[in-house]
Amino acid sequence: YQREEAKIQAWVNLQSAKSEAQSRKLEVKIQKMRSHLEEKLMKRMAIVHRKAEEWRTEAQQQHSQQIQKATEQAHKMKNQPNHHDSCGCFPCSNHQL
């Protein structure tokens, strides 16, 4: 009986060792997958931030151009005579006389 019990216990120990080894192997695999996915997410977020910064820069440039155009138009309007043929008001009509 003791011999059979020793065989059974050896088999149980072997199965336990195999299970632990498989568990460690899976943990390593999971950790590698987690690291890979974290790296992938970090790269993706870096791309997102870079793209957002490009859009911000572009929007700022467009805003500056709009301000510059508006300023130029204001200067042109300020420097042009203020009369129109289609306008019938006294100041505009007075310039035509």
C-alpha positions as CSV (number, residue, x, y, z in Angstrom):
1,Y,0.0,0.0,0.0
2,Q,2.8,2.5,0.9
3,R,4.4,1.9,-2.5
4,E,1.1,2.7,-4.3
5,E,0.6,5.7,-2.0
6,A,4.1,7.0,-2.9
7,K,3.4,6.6,-6.6
8,I,0.1,8.4,-6.2
9,Q,1.8,11.2,-4.2
10,A,4.6,11.4,-6.8
11,W,2.0,11.7,-9.6
12,V,0.1,14.4,-7.6
13,N,3.4,16.3,-7.0
14,L,4.3,16.0,-10.7
15,Q,0.9,17.3,-11.8
16,S,1.1,20.1,-9.3
17,A,4.5,21.1,-10.6
18,K,3.3,21.0,-14.2
19,S,0.3,23.2,-13.3
20,E,2.5,25.7,-11.5
21,A,4.9,25.8,-14.5
22,Q,2.0,26.3,-16.9
23,S,0.6,29.0,-14.6
24,R,4.0,30.8,-14.6
25,K,4.2,30.5,-18.3
26,L,0.8,32.0,-18.8
27,E,1.6,34.8,-16.4
28,V,4.7,35.6,-18.4
29,K,2.7,35.5,-21.6
30,I,0.0,37.8,-20.1
31,Q,2.7,40.2,-18.9
32,K,4.2,40.4,-22.4
33,M,0.8,41.0,-23.9
34,R,0.1,43.7,-21.4
35,S,3.4,45.4,-22.0
36,H,2.9,45.2,-25.8
37,L,-0.6,46.6,-25.6
38,E,0.5,49.4,-23.2
39,E,3.3,50.3,-25.6
40,K,0.9,50.3,-28.5
41,L,-1.5,52.5,-26.6
42,M,1.3,54.9,-25.6
43,K,2.3,55.2,-29.3
44,R,-1.3,55.8,-30.3
45,M,-1.7,58.5,-27.7
46,A,1.5,60.1,-28.8
47,I,0.1,60.2,-32.4
48,V,-3.2,61.7,-31.0
49,H,-1.3,64.4,-29.1
50,R,0.9,65.2,-32.1
51,K,-2.1,65.5,-34.4
52,A,-4.0,67.7,-31.9
53,E,-1.0,70.0,-31.7
54,E,-0.8,70.2,-35.5
55,W,-4.6,71.1,-35.6
56,R,-4.1,73.7,-32.8
57,T,-1.2,75.3,-34.7
58,E,-3.2,75.3,-38.0
59,A,-6.2,76.8,-36.3
60,Q,-4.0,79.5,-34.7
61,Q,-2.5,80.3,-38.1
62,Q,-5.9,80.6,-39.7
63,H,-7.1,82.8,-36.9
64,S,-4.0,85.0,-37.3
65,Q,-4.6,85.2,-41.0
66,Q,-8.2,86.2,-40.5
67,I,-7.2,88.9,-38.1
68,Q,-4.6,90.2,-40.5
69,K,-7.1,90.2,-43.4
70,A,-9.7,92.0,-41.2
71,T,-7.0,94.6,-40.2
72,E,-6.0,95.1,-43.9
73,Q,-9.6,95.6,-44.9
74,A,-10.2,98.0,-42.1
75,H,-7.1,100.1,-43.2
76,K,-8.3,100.0,-46.8
77,M,-11.8,101.2,-45.8
78,K,-10.3,103.8,-43.6
79,N,-8.1,105.2,-46.5
80,Q,-10.7,105.0,-49.2
81,P,-13.1,107.9,-49.8
82,N,-16.4,107.2,-48.2
83,H,-18.9,107.8,-51.0
84,H,-20.8,105.6,-53.3
85,D,-22.9,106.3,-56.4
86,S,-25.7,104.2,-55.1
87,C,-25.9,106.1,-51.8
88,G,-28.3,109.0,-51.7
89,C,-27.4,110.4,-48.3
90,F,-26.2,114.0,-47.9
91,P,-22.5,113.3,-47.2
92,C,-22.1,110.9,-50.1
93,S,-24.1,113.2,-52.5
94,N,-22.2,116.2,-51.3
95,H,-18.9,114.7,-52.5
96,Q,-20.3,114.2,-55.9
97,L,-21.2,117.8,-56.4
